[in-house]
Each structure stands twice: as structure tokens, then as C-alpha cells.
């Protein structure tokens, strides 16, 4: 079995980000080294949470999760709407054209939907 899940963050709320990071961390601890494909998807105002200077309290955890093959996907439409440059984001985020489309695609591919 491959554990496939998308953790959807759509509000610029540090607590939601923190809960999402804890959810992913706890899942990885629980499934140990079993195959997984985990995504944290950020759209709407939540893209502000990944601006590097805004998330210094969580940067270490984000980098740690990225090293464990957790993808951080960010909506390009939201970045444009909030006038955020990709260079401002935490390194190694994947920019997707539209977060909502990516969310639908992932769910159609069998990813569990988790809303922290």
C-alpha cells in the first residue's frame, strides 16, 4: 500500500500551518518507512505562510519534511493575486498553475483529502 494524501492549507493562519505540519509529521512517524506520496497544497491566502521571512518558526520543519519526500505545492494564481515572487518562498516549493485544479487532480488520483 502507498499512503497518498493531500493536506490542504488555504488560510494565512500560522496555527493551520502548524497543525498541518504536525499532521504530516505524525503520519510519517506512524507509517515509518512505508511507501508514501504526501503533498501539502497551499492556495488562496495560505501562500503568504510560505514566504520565507514569514515562516522562520517553521522553516526547519518544512525542510525536514521536504527531505522526507513531502511535496509543498503552491498555487501560482494565488501568488499572482498576492504579488508574491517565487524567490520569496521557502526553497523547493513546487509552483502549480492553479491550486484548486491540482487538488481535484490529486483527489481523482486517489489521494486522501486532509484539512488541518
VEXMIBA-574348 format. One record per residue: residue number from 1; residue in one letter; x, y, z of N, C-alpha, C in turn. Coordinates in Angstrom, 1 decimal. Layout:
<rs>
[r NUM; A; [X; Y; Z]; [X; Y; Z]; [X; Y; Z]]
...
</rs>
This chain:
<rs>
[r 1; X; [0.8; -1.2; 0.0]; [0.0; 0.0; 0.0]; [0.9; 1.2; 0.0]]
[r 2; X; [0.5; 2.2; -0.8]; [1.1; 3.5; -0.8]; [0.2; 4.5; -0.1]]
[r 3; X; [0.7; 5.2; 0.9]; [-0.1; 6.2; 1.6]; [0.0; 7.5; 0.8]]
[r 4; X; [-1.2; 7.9; 0.2]; [-1.3; 9.1; -0.6]; [-2.3; 10.0; 0.0]]
[r 5; X; [-1.8; 11.2; 0.3]; [-2.7; 12.2; 1.0]; [-2.3; 13.6; 0.5]]
[r 6; X; [-3.3; 14.5; 0.5]; [-3.0; 15.9; 0.2]; [-3.6; 16.7; 1.4]]
[r 7; X; [-2.7; 17.5; 2.0]; [-3.0; 18.3; 3.2]; [-3.3; 19.7; 2.6]]
[r 8; X; [-4.5; 20.2; 2.7]; [-4.9; 21.4; 2.1]; [-4.9; 22.6; 3.0]]
[r 9; X; [-4.0; 23.5; 2.8]; [-3.9; 24.7; 3.6]; [-4.4; 25.9; 2.7]]
[r 10; X; [-5.5; 26.6; 3.1]; [-6.0; 27.7; 2.3]; [-6.1; 29.0; 3.0]]
[r 11; X; [-5.8; 29.0; 4.3]; [-5.9; 30.3; 5.0]; [-4.5; 30.7; 5.5]]
[r 12; X; [-4.2; 32.0; 5.6]; [-3.0; 32.5; 6.1]; [-3.1; 32.6; 7.6]]
[r 13; X; [-2.9; 31.4; 8.2]; [-3.1; 31.2; 9.6]; [-2.0; 30.3; 10.1]]
[r 14; X; [-1.1; 30.9; 10.9]; [0.1; 30.2; 11.4]; [-0.3; 28.9; 12.1]]
[r 15; X; [-1.5; 28.9; 12.8]; [-1.9; 27.7; 13.6]; [-2.3; 26.6; 12.6]]
[r 16; X; [-3.0; 27.0; 11.5]; [-3.3; 26.0; 10.5]; [-2.1; 25.3; 9.9]]
[r 17; X; [-1.1; 26.2; 9.6]; [0.2; 25.7; 9.1]; [0.8; 24.7; 10.1]]
[r 18; X; [0.9; 25.2; 11.3]; [1.5; 24.3; 12.3]; [0.8; 23.0; 12.5]]
[r 19; X; [-0.5; 23.0; 12.5]; [-1.3; 21.8; 12.6]; [-1.1; 20.9; 11.4]]
[r 20; X; [-1.0; 21.5; 10.2]; [-0.7; 20.7; 9.0]; [0.6; 20.0; 9.1]]
[r 21; X; [1.6; 20.8; 9.5]; [3.0; 20.2; 9.6]; [3.0; 19.1; 10.7]]
[r 22; X; [2.3; 19.3; 11.8]; [2.3; 18.2; 12.8]; [1.5; 17.0; 12.3]]
[r 23; X; [0.4; 17.2; 11.5]; [-0.3; 16.1; 10.9]; [0.6; 15.2; 10.0]]
[r 24; X; [1.4; 15.9; 9.2]; [2.2; 15.2; 8.2]; [3.3; 14.5; 9.0]]
[r 25; X; [3.9; 15.2; 10.0]; [5.0; 14.6; 10.8]; [4.5; 13.3; 11.5]]
[r 26; X; [3.3; 13.4; 12.1]; [2.8; 12.3; 12.8]; [2.4; 11.1; 11.9]]
[r 27; X; [1.9; 11.4; 10.7]; [1.6; 10.4; 9.7]; [2.9; 9.6; 9.4]]
[r 28; X; [4.0; 10.4; 9.1]; [5.3; 9.8; 8.7]; [5.8; 8.9; 9.9]]
[r 29; X; [5.6; 9.4; 11.1]; [6.1; 8.5; 12.2]; [5.3; 7.3; 12.3]]
[r 30; X; [4.0; 7.3; 12.0]; [3.1; 6.2; 12.2]; [3.4; 5.2; 11.1]]
[r 31; X; [3.6; 5.6; 9.9]; [3.8; 4.7; 8.7]; [5.2; 4.2; 8.6]]
[r 32; X; [6.1; 4.9; 9.4]; [7.5; 4.5; 9.4]; [8.1; 4.7; 7.9]]
[r 33; X; [8.7; 3.6; 7.4]; [9.3; 3.7; 6.1]; [8.5; 3.1; 5.0]]
[r 34; X; [7.2; 3.1; 5.2]; [6.3; 2.5; 4.2]; [6.2; 3.5; 3.0]]
[r 35; X; [5.9; 3.0; 1.8]; [5.8; 3.9; 0.7]; [4.7; 5.0; 0.9]]
[r 36; X; [5.0; 6.2; 0.5]; [4.1; 7.3; 0.6]; [4.3; 8.4; -0.4]]
[r 37; X; [3.2; 9.1; -0.7]; [3.2; 10.2; -1.6]; [2.4; 11.3; -0.9]]
[r 38; X; [3.0; 12.2; -0.3]; [2.3; 13.2; 0.5]; [2.6; 14.6; 0.0]]
[r 39; X; [1.5; 15.4; 0.0]; [1.5; 16.7; -0.6]; [0.9; 17.7; 0.4]]
[r 40; X; [1.6; 18.8; 0.6]; [0.9; 19.9; 1.3]; [0.7; 21.0; 0.2]]
[r 41; X; [-0.6; 21.2; 0.0]; [-1.1; 22.2; -1.1]; [-1.5; 23.5; -0.5]]
[r 42; X; [-0.9; 24.6; -0.9]; [-1.2; 25.9; -0.4]; [-1.9; 26.7; -1.6]]
[r 43; X; [-3.0; 27.3; -1.3]; [-3.7; 28.2; -2.2]; [-4.4; 29.3; -1.4]]
[r 44; X; [-4.9; 30.3; -2.2]; [-5.5; 31.4; -1.5]; [-4.5; 32.1; -0.6]]
[r 45; X; [-5.0; 32.7; 0.5]; [-4.2; 33.5; 1.4]; [-3.1; 32.7; 2.0]]
[r 46; X; [-3.2; 31.3; 2.0]; [-2.2; 30.5; 2.6]; [-0.8; 30.6; 2.0]]
[r 47; X; [-0.8; 31.1; 0.7]; [0.6; 31.2; 0.1]; [1.5; 32.1; 0.9]]
[r 48; X; [0.9; 33.1; 1.6]; [1.7; 34.0; 2.4]; [2.4; 33.3; 3.5]]
[r 49; X; [1.9; 32.1; 4.0]; [2.5; 31.4; 5.0]; [3.9; 30.8; 4.6]]
[r 50; X; [4.1; 30.7; 3.3]; [5.3; 30.1; 2.8]; [6.4; 31.1; 2.4]]
[r 51; X; [6.1; 32.4; 2.6]; [7.1; 33.4; 2.3]; [8.2; 33.1; 3.4]]
[r 52; X; [9.4; 33.0; 2.9]; [10.5; 32.6; 3.8]; [10.6; 33.5; 5.0]]
[r 53; X; [10.5; 34.8; 4.9]; [10.7; 35.6; 6.1]; [9.5; 35.5; 7.0]]
[r 54; X; [8.3; 35.0; 6.5]; [7.1; 34.9; 7.4]; [7.1; 33.6; 8.2]]
[r 55; X; [7.9; 32.6; 7.7]; [7.7; 31.3; 8.4]; [9.0; 30.8; 9.0]]
[r 56; X; [9.8; 31.7; 9.6]; [11.1; 31.3; 10.2]; [10.8; 30.3; 11.3]]
[r 57; X; [9.7; 30.4; 12.0]; [9.4; 29.4; 13.1]; [9.2; 28.0; 12.6]]
[r 58; X; [8.9; 27.9; 11.3]; [8.5; 26.6; 10.7]; [9.4; 26.1; 9.6]]
[r 59; X; [10.4; 26.9; 9.2]; [11.3; 26.6; 8.1]; [12.0; 25.3; 8.3]]
[r 60; X; [12.5; 25.1; 9.5]; [13.3; 23.8; 9.8]; [12.4; 22.6; 9.6]]
[r 61; X; [11.2; 22.7; 10.0]; [10.2; 21.5; 9.9]; [9.9; 21.3; 8.4]]
[r 62; X; [9.7; 22.4; 7.7]; [9.3; 22.3; 6.3]; [10.5; 21.7; 5.5]]
[r 63; X; [11.7; 22.1; 5.8]; [12.9; 21.5; 5.1]; [13.0; 20.0; 5.5]]
[r 64; X; [12.8; 19.7; 6.7]; [12.9; 18.3; 7.2]; [11.8; 17.4; 6.4]]
[r 65; X; [10.6; 18.0; 6.3]; [9.6; 17.2; 5.6]; [9.9; 17.1; 4.1]]
[r 66; X; [10.4; 18.1; 3.5]; [10.8; 18.0; 2.1]; [11.9; 17.0; 1.9]]
[r 67; X; [12.8; 16.8; 2.8]; [13.8; 15.8; 2.7]; [13.2; 14.4; 2.9]]
[r 68; X; [12.0; 14.3; 3.5]; [11.3; 13.0; 3.6]; [10.3; 12.8; 2.4]]
[r 69; X; [10.5; 13.6; 1.3]; [9.7; 13.5; 0.1]; [8.3; 14.0; 0.3]]
[r 70; X; [8.1; 14.9; 1.1]; [6.8; 15.6; 1.2]; [6.8; 16.8; 0.2]]
[r 71; X; [5.9; 16.8; -0.7]; [5.9; 17.9; -1.7]; [5.1; 19.1; -1.2]]
[r 72; X; [5.7; 20.3; -1.4]; [5.0; 21.5; -1.0]; [4.6; 22.2; -2.3]]
[r 73; X; [3.3; 22.2; -2.6]; [2.8; 22.7; -3.9]; [2.1; 24.0; -3.6]]
[r 74; X; [2.4; 25.0; -4.4]; [1.8; 26.4; -4.2]; [1.1; 26.9; -5.5]]
[r 75; X; [0.0; 27.5; -5.3]; [-0.9; 28.0; -6.3]; [-0.3; 29.2; -7.0]]
[r 76; X; [0.0; 29.1; -8.3]; [0.5; 30.3; -9.0]; [-0.5; 31.4; -9.1]]
[r 77; X; [-1.8; 31.1; -9.2]; [-2.8; 32.2; -9.3]; [-2.8; 33.0; -8.0]]
[r 78; X; [-2.7; 32.3; -6.8]; [-2.6; 33.0; -5.6]; [-1.4; 33.8; -5.4]]
[r 79; X; [-0.2; 33.3; -5.9]; [1.0; 34.1; -5.8]; [0.8; 35.4; -6.6]]
[r 80; X; [0.2; 35.3; -7.8]; [0.0; 36.4; -8.6]; [-1.0; 37.4; -7.9]]
[r 81; X; [-2.0; 36.9; -7.4]; [-3.0; 37.7; -6.7]; [-2.4; 38.5; -5.5]]
[r 82; X; [-1.5; 37.8; -4.8]; [-0.9; 38.5; -3.6]; [0.4; 39.1; -3.9]]
[r 83; X; [0.8; 39.1; -5.2]; [2.0; 39.8; -5.7]; [3.2; 39.3; -5.0]]
[r 84; X; [3.3; 37.9; -4.9]; [4.4; 37.2; -4.3]; [5.3; 36.6; -5.4]]
[r 85; X; [6.6; 36.9; -5.3]; [7.5; 36.3; -6.2]; [8.0; 34.9; -5.7]]
[r 86; X; [8.2; 34.0; -6.6]; [8.6; 32.6; -6.2]; [9.9; 32.6; -5.4]]
[r 87; X; [10.8; 33.6; -5.7]; [12.0; 33.7; -5.0]; [11.8; 34.0; -3.5]]
[r 88; X; [10.6; 34.5; -3.1]; [10.3; 34.9; -1.7]; [9.9; 33.7; -0.9]]
[r 89; X; [9.6; 32.6; -1.6]; [9.1; 31.4; -0.9]; [10.2; 30.5; -0.3]]
[r 90; X; [9.8; 29.7; 0.7]; [10.8; 28.7; 1.2]; [11.3; 27.9; 0.0]]
[r 91; X; [12.6; 27.6; 0.0]; [13.1; 26.8; -1.1]; [12.4; 25.5; -1.4]]
[r 92; X; [12.5; 25.1; -2.7]; [12.0; 23.8; -3.1]; [10.5; 23.6; -3.1]]
[r 93; X; [9.7; 24.7; -3.1]; [8.3; 24.6; -3.3]; [8.0; 24.4; -4.8]]
[r 94; X; [7.0; 23.6; -5.1]; [6.6; 23.4; -6.5]; [5.5; 24.3; -6.8]]
[r 95; X; [5.6; 25.1; -7.8]; [4.5; 26.0; -8.2]; [3.6; 25.3; -9.2]]
[r 96; X; [2.3; 25.3; -8.9]; [1.3; 24.7; -9.8]; [0.4; 25.8; -10.3]]
[r 97; X; [-0.1; 25.6; -11.6]; [-0.8; 26.7; -12.2]; [-2.0; 27.2; -11.4]]
[r 98; X; [-2.8; 26.2; -10.9]; [-4.0; 26.6; -10.1]; [-4.2; 25.5; -9.0]]
[r 99; X; [-4.1; 25.9; -7.7]; [-4.2; 25.0; -6.6]; [-5.4; 24.2; -6.6]]
[r 100; X; [-6.6; 24.8; -6.9]; [-7.8; 24.1; -6.9]; [-7.9; 23.0; -7.9]]
[r 101; X; [-7.3; 23.2; -9.1]; [-7.2; 22.2; -10.1]; [-6.3; 21.0; -9.7]]
[r 102; X; [-5.2; 21.4; -9.1]; [-4.3; 20.3; -8.6]; [-4.9; 19.5; -7.5]]
[r 103; X; [-5.7; 20.2; -6.6]; [-6.5; 19.5; -5.6]; [-7.4; 18.5; -6.2]]
[r 104; X; [-8.2; 18.9; -7.2]; [-9.1; 18.0; -7.9]; [-8.3; 16.8; -8.5]]
[r 105; X; [-7.3; 17.1; -9.2]; [-6.5; 16.1; -9.9]; [-6.0; 15.0; -8.8]]
[r 106; X; [-5.4; 15.5; -7.7]; [-4.9; 14.6; -6.7]; [-6.0; 13.7; -6.1]]
[r 107; X; [-7.2; 14.3; -5.9]; [-8.3; 13.5; -5.4]; [-8.7; 12.5; -6.4]]
[r 108; X; [-8.7; 12.9; -7.6]; [-9.1; 11.9; -8.7]; [-8.1; 10.8; -8.8]]
[r 109; X; [-6.8; 11.0; -8.4]; [-5.8; 10.0; -8.4]; [-5.8; 9.2; -7.1]]
[r 110; X; [-6.7; 9.4; -6.3]; [-6.9; 8.6; -5.1]; [-6.2; 9.1; -3.8]]
[r 111; X; [-5.8; 10.4; -3.8]; [-5.2; 11.0; -2.6]; [-6.3; 11.2; -1.6]]
[r 112; X; [-6.0; 10.9; -0.3]; [-6.9; 11.3; 0.7]; [-6.8; 12.8; 0.9]]
[r 113; X; [-8.0; 13.4; 1.2]; [-8.0; 14.8; 1.4]; [-8.0; 15.1; 2.9]]
[r 114; X; [-7.1; 15.9; 3.4]; [-7.0; 16.2; 4.8]; [-6.9; 17.7; 4.9]]
[r 115; X; [-7.8; 18.2; 5.8]; [-7.9; 19.6; 6.0]; [-7.6; 19.9; 7.5]]
[r 116; X; [-6.3; 20.3; 7.7]; [-5.9; 20.6; 9.1]; [-6.7; 21.8; 9.7]]
</rs>
